[in-house]
Amino acid sequence: LLILFPQQSGLYEYKIFGGLADVPPKLCADVYMDLDFRKEWDQYVKELYEKTYDGEKVIYWEVKYPFPLSNRDYVYIRECREMDVDGRKIWVVLAKSVAVPQCPEKPGIIRVKSYKQSLVIESDGKAGCKVYMYYFDNPGGNIPSWLVNWAAKSGVPAFLKDIQKACLKYSKST
């Protein structure tokens, strides 16, 4: 289930609730945090890596956008914590954009300067997991309504299916 919340800026924040059958929550969290593996299964990754700047781990991520739009890139920090809440194991991933002088903007790519994401993964009580995600970014430029509609109707559900397939593949390869 995807819920869009329009902001006064005309941008949207996304709240996603979904289930991944047959994917244990720890596996889902491991796959989500594995940047190298993401390059294998996420067709929208152009470039993705983590580097340490001034003692802080920073992620650079370039996302492929459909022609004729320019690709976007993100520079952000993230953290994953495994928590115990009343005996329930919950994985929480928090991410937000940061400005890093050592990672300047590239010509022809639009830098997403305002990005934040919260992801919560927990057991569904069976063999799978429940996923809750809050996501906001300001992609810059003029994003056509057809792309926003595609993301809401097709892109996010397809991402959940892709990560589910990736989890099943990951568990076989580890």
BELSULLIN-V573537 format. One line per field, one symbol per residue. ss: DSSP state (a for helix, b for strand, c for the rest). phi: phi as a letter, one per 20 degrees, with the letter a starting at -180 (. if undefined). psi: psi as a letter, one per 30 degrees, with the letter a starting at -180 (. if undefined). Layout:
ss = ???
phi = ???
psi = ???
//
This chain:
ss = cbbbbbcccccbbbbbbbbbccccaaaaaaaaacaaaaaaacccbbbbbbbbbccbbbbbbbbccccccccbbbbbbbbbbbbbbccbbbbbbbbbbccccccccccccbbbccbbbbbbbbbcccccbbbbbbbbbcccccccaaaaaaaaaaaaaaaaaaaaaaaaaaaaac
phi = .dcdcfdgfnedddcccbccfmcfffffffffeefffgffdefefebbbdcdclmdfcddcddfdfgefffdcccbdbbdcecddlneecdcddbbfcecgfcffdfncefeecbbbccccbfencedbdcccdbbbdfmmdefffffffgfecffgfffffffffffffffed
psi = kkkkjklffflkkkkkklkjkgjkeeeeeeeefjeeeefefjffkekklklkkhgkkkkkjkkklkkglklllkjlllkkkkljjhfkkkkkkkklllkjefilkkkfkkkjfjkkkkkkklkgfbfalkkkkkkkljflajkkeeeeeeeeeeeeeeeeeeeeeeeeeefff.
//
